[in-house]
Amino acid sequence: MTEFRYLIYSLCLLAGSCAPAQAQTSDPVPAPATVRLASLEWEPYIGPNLTEQGYAAALVRAALATQGVSVEIEYLPWARALHDARRGAFDGIFPEYFDSTRETEFVFSDPFPGGPVGLYKRKTDPIAFAVNPAIDMEGALRSIAQWRIGVVRDYLNTPVFDAADYLRRQAAVDDAANLRKLIYGRVDLIFIDFHVARHLLGKQMASRASQLEPLLPALENKSLYIAFSRNAGRHEALRLAFNAGLAEITRSGLLRKIRLAHGFDANR
């Protein structure tokens, strides 16, 4: 009897029928039907009161729709959105700038077009870069180190700017607060996306808009990303789905149409 049982067991092993076979596949996990993303009100890029919730929201929805994925967006203050996305309460956060130091917590999508970022100043203040930041970013920033610079709490700016511990930074809750601080002389410069500055000045501070101007040239032309949370558990499937959709709407010309429809230069 023992020999008979051993023979049956051996035949089962050879046939692969005694236990479920282990799947030997490298196919990615399919993307979920819905993705939950955290964002902030960052007009004109994104916001609940904008048409289609703004350019960034329209682009992300269009890209993921090509892959059969719908998008839910919750608007929060940026620091809260970042905190909740880190712990996996959302699948990701956007629009975000790339930062390698956050790759332990997030995986970044392929980039999509953003805009110029840099410093704004009062027109009456004689502040200028001593050197062109495109040639010597460190030298340019050191030449304005005596001035008080407003930044937004927990925003990424540029790597060189964020690493410049010699700069006199003051943190505010958002870009609008920084613009008001600049207008009323509480800071001398602010770091801001130039599209955001023009939009906020025209919409919320039109009577004071003529008092401010960008400190040229811009420090960088930034791309935008979705940062998918590693703690949400499905970051790789969503990253692949978004990247495939972004490539598709870029090839079809839909990305360009979305950008134009929301008032952005289609070439950037």
N, C-alpha and C positions, 0 to 999 in steps of 0.2 A: 504493500500500500504506500509505503514511504517513497519507493522508487517511482511509483505511478504518479504520485502528487508532484514529485520533483520534475518529471517529464512534462506534465501539463503546465507547470509554472514556467519551465524553460521555453515551451512553445508559445506561451502568452507573451513572454518577453520579446521573442523574435518577431511576433506578429504585431507588437506594440499595442495590444488590446487589454492588458491588465490594469493599466493606469492611464489617465489622460495624458496625451502628449504635450510636452512643453512647447509653446509657440516660439518658433525661431524666426522672428521677423524684426525688421528695423523700421517698419512703417510707423509714422508719427501718429500720436493719439489725435483723433479728429477734434476740431475746434468745437466748442459748445455752441448752442443755438443763440445764446445771448451773452454779451460781455458787459460787465459793470465797470465803468470808469469814473474816477473822481477828477474834477477840474476846478478851476476858479473862474470868476468873472474877470476876463482879461480882454476887454474890447480893444480893437475891432477883431481880434482873432477868434474869441469865443465868449459867449454869454447867453443867459436864458432869454434876454430881451432882444437879441439880434435875429434877423431873418435866418431861418434854418439853424439858429443858435450860433451863427458865425462860420467863418471860413474853415477853421480847424475842425469843428464839429461836423460840418457838411462833408469835408474830405474824409474823415475817419468813418463816418456812416457809409459813404459811397464805396470806399475801399472794402470794408468788411461785408457790405451787402453783396458784392460779387462772389463772396465765399459762403453766402447763406447765413451770415452772422448778423444779428441785430444789436443795437448799442443802446445802453441806458447810461445817462450821464447825471451825476449828482454834483451840484455846485457847493463848494465849501471854501472857507479861507484857506490859503495855500498851505500854511503850516499844518492845519488839521487834515487837509487832503493828503499831504505827504505822509503824515503819521499813520493815517488809516490805511493807505495803500501799502506802506511798509509792512504792517502787521497782517495783511491779506484780507482786510475787510472789503477791498475792491480788487478787481483783476489788474488794475493799473491806474496810472495817472498821466494826464496830458493837458496841454502841450508842454513838454519838458525839453530842456537842453541836455545834451549828452555830457556825462561826467563819469569818468572811469572809477572814481571813488565810490559811486553808488551801484556798481555792478555786483557787489556782494548781496544787495537787496533786490535789485531789479535787472531784467534783461531789456535791452533797448531795441526798438523796432528799427527798420531802415528809416532814413531821414526824409522829411518832406519840407518844402520851402517855408522859411520864416521871414526875417527881415533884419535891417541894420540895427545894431545896438551900440550904445555909447553913453556919452554924458550930455546933459542939458545944463544951461547956465542962464543967468540974467543977462540981457543984452548990454546993460550998463557996466557990467563987471569986466575988467580987462584980463580975462583968464584965457590962456592959450597954451597949447603944447609947445614945449621947447624943441621937440623933434617929432617927426611924423611917426605915429604909432605903428603904421604899416612897416616901417623900417626898423624901429627900435621901440617895442611896446614898453619894456621896462623903463627905458629912459623917459618916454613920454609920461608915464604914470608918476615917476619920481619928480618930474617937473611940476606936477600939480599937488604934491603931497602936503602942502601947507593948507589946502582948502578942505573945508568940511564937506563930506560926500554922503548924500542920502542913498541908502539901498533898501530893498524890501527884504524883510526877515525870511530866511530859508530859500530865497531865490538863488539859482545859479546865475552867474554873470559871464565872465570869461575866465579861463584858468589862470592867466597871469594876474588879472585884476583880483580874483578871489584869494590868490596866494600872497598878494602884496600887503604884508602886515604893517608896512609903514604908512598906509593910507588912513585918514581920519574918517572912519565910517560911522554913520548913525542909522539905525534900523527903524523902518516904519512898517505898518501893516500892509500897505499896498502902494501902487504907483500914484494913485490920486492923492494920497496923503503926502507923498514925497513932493509932488508938484506944488501943493499948497505950502509946504515947508520952504520950497525954493522961492516961491512968489513972495512970501513974508519974511525972507531973510534968515530963516532958522538954519539953513544949510546953504552952501555956495554952489554945489553941483549935485546932480542926481544921476544915478545909473538907470537907464530906461531904454526900452525898445522905441525907436523913433516913430514907428506907426502908432504905437500906443500913446506916446506923448501927444502927437498931433490930434488923435481922436479924442483924448480926454480934454485937451485944451479947447478944442472946438465945441465939444458937447457940454462940458461942465464949467469951464472957466473962460468963456469966450471973451469977456471984458478984459481979461488979463493975458490972453494968449500972446499978444504982441510984445509982451515984456520978456518973453523967454525965447531961446534959440538953441539949436544943437551946437555942441563944441565939436567942430569938424577937424579931421575926418572921423567917421564912425570907427569904433574899436574893432568891430567884427560884423560880418553878415552871418547871422546864426540860422542854422537849420533846426527844425523841431522834430520831436520824437514822441512816441508812446513809450512809457516805462512800465513794463509789465511786472507785477509783483511776484517774486519767487515764492512768497508765502501763500499765494492764492492757489498754487498747485497745478495750474494749467497754462502757465506762462509761455511755454515753448509752442504749444499748439496755436495759441492766439498770435504769437509773434509771426509764425509762419503764415497764418491766414492773412494777417494784415499786410505783411510784406508782399504776398502774392497779389492781393487786391490793389495795393498801391502801384505795383508794376503794371497791372491791367489798366487802371484808370489813367496812368501816365501814358501808356501806349495809345489808348483810345482818344486822348485829348480831353477827357472829362476833367482831369485835374486842372488843366489850363482854364477850362470854362468855369469851374467852381471859383478859381482864384479871381478871374475877371468879374464874375457876378458879385463878389464881395468887396470889390474896389481895390484889389491888389494888382500890382504889376505882374502880368502873366509870366514874365521871364525870370521872376525871382520870388 
